[in-house]
Amino acid sequence: MQDFPVTRTQHPKPRVADDKLRFGDVFTDHMFVMDYTPEHGWHDGRIVPYAPFTMDPACCVLHYAQAVFDGLKAFRDERGQIRLFRPDQHAARLNRSCEALCIPPLDQAVVEASFAALVGVDAGWVPARRGTSIYVRPTVIATDVFLGVHPSAGYRYYVILCPVSAYYKEGLAPVRILATDEHVRAVPGGLGSAKTAANYAASLYAAKDAAARGYAQVLWLDGKRGEFLEEVGSMNVMLRLGDTVVTPPLGGTILDGITRRSAIQLLRDWGVTVEERPVSIHEVMQAHADGTLTEMWGTGTAVVISPIGELGFRDARMVINGGATGELTRRLYEAIAAIQYGATNDAHGWMRPVRALEAVDA
Ligand SMILES: *Cc1c(COP(=O)(O)O)cnc(C)c1O
């Protein structure tokens, strides 16, 4: 594995107790940083104390959002070993996002090594309580100082870490979601399949609208006809229709979720038929009326599996499985968690061990 120079912090922060953790508000002692210039390519990968960046107010990323990110987790298993969940897949996706935003690609091996090295340096921050983890956030931003609209010449790649709690403190809690054809997240030919800041900015207004009507998330419909399901909030979506699981296909407007891929693999391992095909809101309403829509859930790194207990669309309110978590939803959640916490055989080789690094400066 690649070694990076490490500058240790002189001011370690106080740790937050495992049972006091939330999501995304506590950061560890160090970060990984690497820069790009046209002359030197990606260079100078290093681990340094976590600290603010100094930015020129005209820095182009602040104006035109040429930025991508990803998100993955590291877990501590029962024997204390720390392991990352599918870092290779996340590194590959970061590069696909870079391509969509005209950002020069990174060496995938260096990206994977950056995750492992940083988690290794901050290994003492990886919580142990079941359900907790370290959330790893790699980000790439454009760094040139100019107000013209064209790709930046310089970039910065950095990785920060947050210890996070179990998303569900008291077991899986179904959410209410609102399908909307008034707002769109992405359109064909746009940025929908990239993990980019701009998509999140574009989702805020609809989310606020849904929240004002008492819903936790937006179910995005396609931007062309306002008819086909795309994603739920910032998760992929799956439905159980009879004995089949249906999920919208990857077609450029939705994010190729690693949790989505993992859920599809496990379902197929169990002999469940999974169809990746367009599914319209009308088909969903009909299936609800017929009683064949028995479960619906979202998939994503933060929550893993998020059961959906109620779906609103215009004047309709559809309660799914009596508003309770379905059997397959729960089985998927438990199966993925068991792999992540090392409680079961990792048949597909998804977990990658991290070596804890002793506190000796490079
Ligand atoms: C990150 C993300 C997902 C989920 O992807 P995972 O790899 O499963 O975390 C789904 N949709 C959007 C829009 C996302 O940004």
The ligand as an SDF file (V2000), in Angstrom:
LIG
                    3D

 15 15  0  0  0  0  0  0  0  0999 V2000
  -24.9440    8.8920   -2.6150 C   0  0  0  0  0  0  0  0  0  0  0  0
  -26.2670    8.8160   -3.2740 C   0  0  0  0  0  0  0  0  0  0  0  0
  -27.0300    7.6380   -3.2850 C   0  0  0  0  0  0  0  0  0  0  0  0
  -26.6480    6.3940   -2.5440 C   0  0  0  0  0  0  0  0  0  0  0  0
  -25.4330    5.8370   -2.9360 O   0  0  0  0  0  0  0  0  0  0  0  0
  -24.6700    4.8500   -1.9630 P   0  0  0  0  0  0  0  0  0  0  0  0
  -23.4340    4.4970   -2.7180 O   0  0  0  0  0  0  0  0  0  0  0  0
  -25.5520    3.6870   -1.7460 O   0  0  0  0  0  0  0  0  0  0  0  0
  -24.4060    5.6100   -0.7170 O   0  0  0  0  0  0  0  0  0  0  0  0
  -28.2220    7.6430   -3.9890 C   0  0  0  0  0  0  0  0  0  0  0  0
  -28.6630    8.7460   -4.6110 N   0  0  0  0  0  0  0  0  0  0  0  0
  -27.9630    9.8940   -4.6160 C   0  0  0  0  0  0  0  0  0  0  0  0
  -28.5010   11.0740   -5.3360 C   0  0  0  0  0  0  0  0  0  0  0  0
  -26.7490    9.9780   -3.9460 C   0  0  0  0  0  0  0  0  0  0  0  0
  -26.0770   11.1290   -3.9560 O   0  0  0  0  0  0  0  0  0  0  0  0
  1  2  1  0
  2  3  1  0
  2 14  2  0
  3  4  1  0
  3 10  2  0
  4  5  1  0
  5  6  1  0
  6  7  2  0
  6  8  1  0
  6  9  1  0
 10 11  1  0
 11 12  2  0
 12 13  1  0
 12 14  1  0
 14 15  1  0
M  END
$$$$
